[in-house]
Amino acid sequence: MTDYDVIIIGGGPAGMSAGIYLARSGRKAVILEAGAPGGQVFINHSIENYPGFVDAIPGAALAETMQKQVERLGVEIKNSPISGIKRDGKNYIVEGFNTNLTTRAIIIATGSKPKPLGVPGEERLFGAGVSYCSTCDGMFFKGKDVFVVGGGNSAVYGAEHLSRICSSVTLVHRRDEFRADPGLVDSLKGYTNVKIIKSNELEEITGEKKVEGVILKDVHTSKMSNIKTDAVFIYVGSNPQNSLVDGMLELSDYGYVMVKDDMSTSLPGIFAAGDVVNKKYRQIVTAVSDGCIAALSASNYLK
């Protein structure tokens, strides 16, 4: 006998969604979350792109609503950091702080975290003009002047998205050339309200209660520039939370879990969902979708 049919590791939108669908499939499941239920959603100041809410909803409120729905359906949420996963024949053992549980299937929903720049003002002004997601927060700066930091595809996509919302967009990259696809960069140059600054590093984000400006440093001349702006969108990569499955599951070159269309991984009985998987878009709605697919696939696997 196992303790659970399915153990979900991670209590963000993907994990919550998986819990809902497993409960409705009659499966005994538990969600193990090291922090506050809701994951990255919990720390978002305001969310206005999740269906079902006419007005913007605080991230903490959305996380709480998800938690209550999951618990109403009988899925327990345990606060427990997980230290390891072991195979036991056809089953798995999930180990952690005061935790030693056996299960027939696992859904990895540990998410990812944006890489910070690590500059003064970034952490202090997060949610007050500092953002890591233009799709999530762009509309809060409609008609404003914003900066985007980064040189990859995500930064270019972010700048392009913001150009349709904001008065002006300035894309800053610390290198002489972009890592993004040349076609994307050429397309971005066609926007009249987009300015591109290369070979400059963002040294500081200024402002008291909200973002008011940035300080840039030319990497060749060391010349400093103080420029006014209303927001800074940072795209310098993300860190998938893959420590539990690194060396166990197949990962992409960037450390994301490789999954098939049914969210199955390289090991039978282990599925993955949300921002930890290798995919193009990382939004709350896509994480919820992944969680649904992973849960239905896990339930089918148990048959």
C-alpha positions in Angstrom: 0.0 0.0 0.0 1.1 3.5 -0.7 0.3 6.7 1.2 -1.0 8.5 -1.8 -2.0 7.8 -5.4 -0.2 11.0 -6.5 2.1 13.4 -4.6 2.3 16.9 -6.1 5.5 18.8 -5.3 4.8 22.5 -5.5 1.8 24.5 -4.5 1.7 27.1 -7.2 -1.0 27.4 -9.9 0.2 24.2 -11.7 0.2 22.2 -8.4 -3.2 23.6 -7.3 -4.8 22.8 -10.7 -3.4 19.3 -10.6 -4.8 18.8 -7.1 -8.3 19.9 -8.3 -8.4 17.5 -11.2 -7.0 14.6 -9.2 -9.6 15.1 -6.5 -12.3 15.1 -9.2 -10.9 11.9 -10.6 -11.2 10.2 -7.2 -7.5 10.0 -6.6 -5.9 10.4 -3.2 -3.4 13.3 -3.6 -1.4 15.7 -1.4 0.4 18.9 -2.3 3.8 19.4 -0.7 4.9 23.1 -0.6 8.0 24.5 1.0 6.7 28.1 1.2 3.4 29.8 1.0 0.7 28.1 -1.2 0.4 30.0 -4.4 4.1 30.0 -5.4 5.1 33.1 -7.4 1.5 34.2 -7.6 1.5 34.9 -3.9 4.2 37.7 -4.3 2.6 39.4 -7.2 1.2 42.8 -6.3 -1.7 42.7 -8.6 -3.0 40.3 -11.4 -5.4 41.4 -14.1 -4.9 38.8 -16.8 -6.4 35.7 -15.1 -9.9 34.9 -16.4 -12.8 35.2 -14.1 -11.9 38.4 -12.3 -13.4 41.7 -13.6 -11.0 43.8 -11.6 -7.4 43.2 -10.9 -6.9 40.8 -7.9 -3.9 40.8 -5.5 -1.7 37.8 -6.0 -2.1 36.8 -2.4 -5.9 36.9 -2.7 -5.8 34.7 -5.9 -3.4 32.2 -4.1 -5.8 32.0 -1.1 -8.8 31.4 -3.4 -7.0 28.6 -5.1 -5.9 27.1 -1.8 -9.5 27.2 -0.4 -10.9 25.5 -3.5 -8.3 22.7 -3.4 -8.9 22.1 0.3 -12.7 22.1 -0.2 -12.2 19.2 -2.6 -10.4 17.3 0.1 -6.8 17.7 -1.1 -4.4 18.3 1.8 -1.7 20.9 1.5 1.3 20.2 3.6 4.1 22.7 4.3 7.1 20.6 3.8 10.5 21.2 2.1 11.4 18.1 0.0 14.9 16.8 0.0 14.8 13.8 -2.3 12.9 11.3 -4.4 13.7 7.6 -4.6 12.4 4.8 -6.7 10.9 1.8 -4.9 10.0 -0.8 -7.5 7.0 0.7 -9.4 6.5 3.3 -6.6 8.3 6.3 -5.4 9.4 7.5 -2.0 9.3 11.3 -1.3 11.6 12.4 1.5 11.7 15.7 3.3 11.5 17.5 6.7 9.4 15.1 8.9 8.2 13.6 5.6 8.6 10.1 4.2 5.8 9.2 1.9 5.2 6.6 -0.7 3.2 7.2 -3.9 2.4 5.6 -7.2 2.9 8.8 -9.2 4.5 12.3 -8.8 3.8 15.6 -10.4 6.7 18.0 -10.3 5.4 21.6 -10.1 8.3 23.4 -8.4 8.2 26.3 -10.8 11.0 28.7 -11.7 12.3 32.0 -10.3 13.3 35.1 -12.4 17.0 35.8 -12.2 17.5 39.2 -10.5 20.0 41.8 -11.7 21.1 42.3 -8.2 21.3 46.1 -8.4 20.3 48.7 -5.8 16.6 49.5 -5.8 15.6 46.3 -7.5 14.3 44.3 -4.6 13.0 47.4 -2.7 10.9 48.6 -5.6 9.6 45.2 -6.7 5.9 45.6 -7.3 6.3 49.4 -7.4 7.6 49.6 -11.0 10.1 46.7 -11.0 8.7 43.7 -12.8 9.8 40.5 -14.4 6.7 40.0 -16.6 5.5 42.5 -19.2 2.4 40.4 -19.9 1.5 40.4 -16.2 2.2 44.0 -15.4 2.4 46.0 -18.7 -1.1 47.4 -18.5 -0.3 49.1 -15.2 2.0 51.4 -17.2 -0.3 52.2 -20.1 0.9 55.5 -21.7 4.0 55.6 -19.5 7.7 55.4 -20.3 9.4 52.1 -19.4 12.7 50.3 -19.6 13.3 46.7 -20.5 16.6 45.0 -19.5 18.0 42.0 -21.4 19.4 40.7 -24.7 17.5 37.5 -25.3 14.3 36.6 -27.0 12.2 37.1 -23.9 13.5 40.7 -23.5 12.7 41.5 -27.2 9.2 39.9 -26.9 8.7 41.9 -23.7 9.7 45.2 -25.4 7.5 44.4 -28.4 4.5 43.7 -26.1 5.1 46.9 -24.1 5.4 49.0 -27.2 1.7 48.5 -27.9 0.8 49.7 -24.4 3.4 52.3 -23.3 4.3 55.7 -24.6 7.9 54.7 -25.0 10.1 51.6 -24.4 13.8 51.6 -24.0 15.6 48.3 -24.4 19.0 48.1 -22.6 21.5 45.4 -23.3 25.0 45.2 -21.7 26.6 43.6 -24.8 27.4 45.0 -28.3 25.1 42.4 -29.9 21.8 40.7 -28.9 21.5 37.0 -28.2 17.9 37.2 -29.5 17.0 36.0 -33.0 18.2 38.7 -35.5 14.7 38.7 -37.1 13.1 39.6 -33.8 15.5 42.4 -33.2 15.0 43.8 -36.8 11.3 43.7 -36.3 11.6 45.6 -33.0 13.6 48.3 -34.7 10.5 49.1 -36.8 8.6 50.4 -33.8 8.8 54.2 -33.6 8.4 54.3 -29.8 11.1 51.8 -29.1 14.7 52.9 -28.4 17.6 50.4 -28.2 20.7 51.1 -26.0 23.5 48.6 -26.3 26.8 48.3 -24.4 25.2 49.7 -21.2 24.7 48.1 -17.9 21.9 49.0 -15.5 23.7 50.1 -12.3 20.8 51.2 -10.1 17.0 51.7 -10.1 16.1 54.9 -8.4 13.0 56.2 -6.6 11.5 56.4 -3.1 8.1 54.7 -3.1 8.1 53.8 -6.8 10.4 53.6 -9.8 11.5 57.1 -10.9 14.6 56.4 -13.0 17.6 54.3 -13.8 21.3 54.8 -13.8 23.2 53.3 -16.8 26.9 52.7 -17.2 28.5 52.5 -20.6 30.7 49.4 -20.6 33.3 50.9 -22.9 33.7 54.5 -21.5 32.3 54.0 -17.9 30.2 57.1 -18.5 27.1 57.1 -16.2 23.6 58.3 -17.4 20.7 59.1 -15.1 17.4 58.6 -17.1 13.8 59.0 -15.9 11.4 56.1 -16.3 8.2 54.8 -14.8 9.0 51.1 -14.7 11.8 48.5 -15.3 11.1 45.1 -16.8 13.9 42.7 -16.2 14.6 39.7 -18.5 18.0 38.2 -17.7 16.8 34.6 -17.5 15.1 32.4 -15.0 16.2 29.6 -12.7 14.0 26.4 -12.9 13.7 24.9 -9.5 15.0 21.5 -10.6 17.3 20.4 -7.7 15.0 17.5 -6.8 15.1 15.9 -10.3 18.5 17.1 -11.6 20.3 13.9 -12.6 17.0 11.9 -12.4 14.9 13.3 -15.2 15.8 14.5 -18.7 16.4 18.3 -18.6 16.9 20.9 -21.3 20.2 22.7 -21.7 18.8 25.4 -19.5 17.7 23.0 -16.8 13.9 22.8 -17.5 12.2 19.4 -17.3 11.6 17.9 -20.7 8.0 16.7 -21.1 5.7 15.2 -23.7 2.3 16.5 -24.7 0.8 14.6 -21.8 3.3 16.2 -19.3 5.0 12.8 -18.8 8.8 12.9 -18.2 11.6 10.5 -18.9 10.6 8.3 -16.0 7.3 6.4 -15.8 4.9 7.7 -13.2 6.6 11.1 -12.9 4.9 14.1 -14.6 5.8 17.8 -14.6 3.8 21.0 -14.9 4.1 24.7 -14.8 7.2 26.9 -15.1 9.6 24.1 -14.3 8.9 22.5 -17.7 10.5 23.3 -21.0 8.1 25.5 -22.9 7.8 28.9 -24.6 5.2 30.8 -22.5 5.1 31.0 -18.7 1.9 32.5 -17.4 -0.6 31.6 -14.7 -3.1 30.3 -17.2 -0.5 28.1 -18.9 0.6 26.7 -15.6 -3.0 25.9 -14.7 -3.4 24.1 -18.0 -0.3 22.1 -17.5 -1.5 21.0 -14.1 -4.8 19.8 -15.5 -3.0 17.8 -18.2 -0.5 16.3 -15.8 -3.3 15.3 -13.3 -5.4 13.6 -16.0 -2.4 11.9 -17.4 -1.3 10.7 -14.0 -4.8 9.4 -13.3 -4.8 7.6 -16.6 -1.3 6.2 -15.8 -2.6 4.7 -12.5 -5.2 2.7 -14.4 
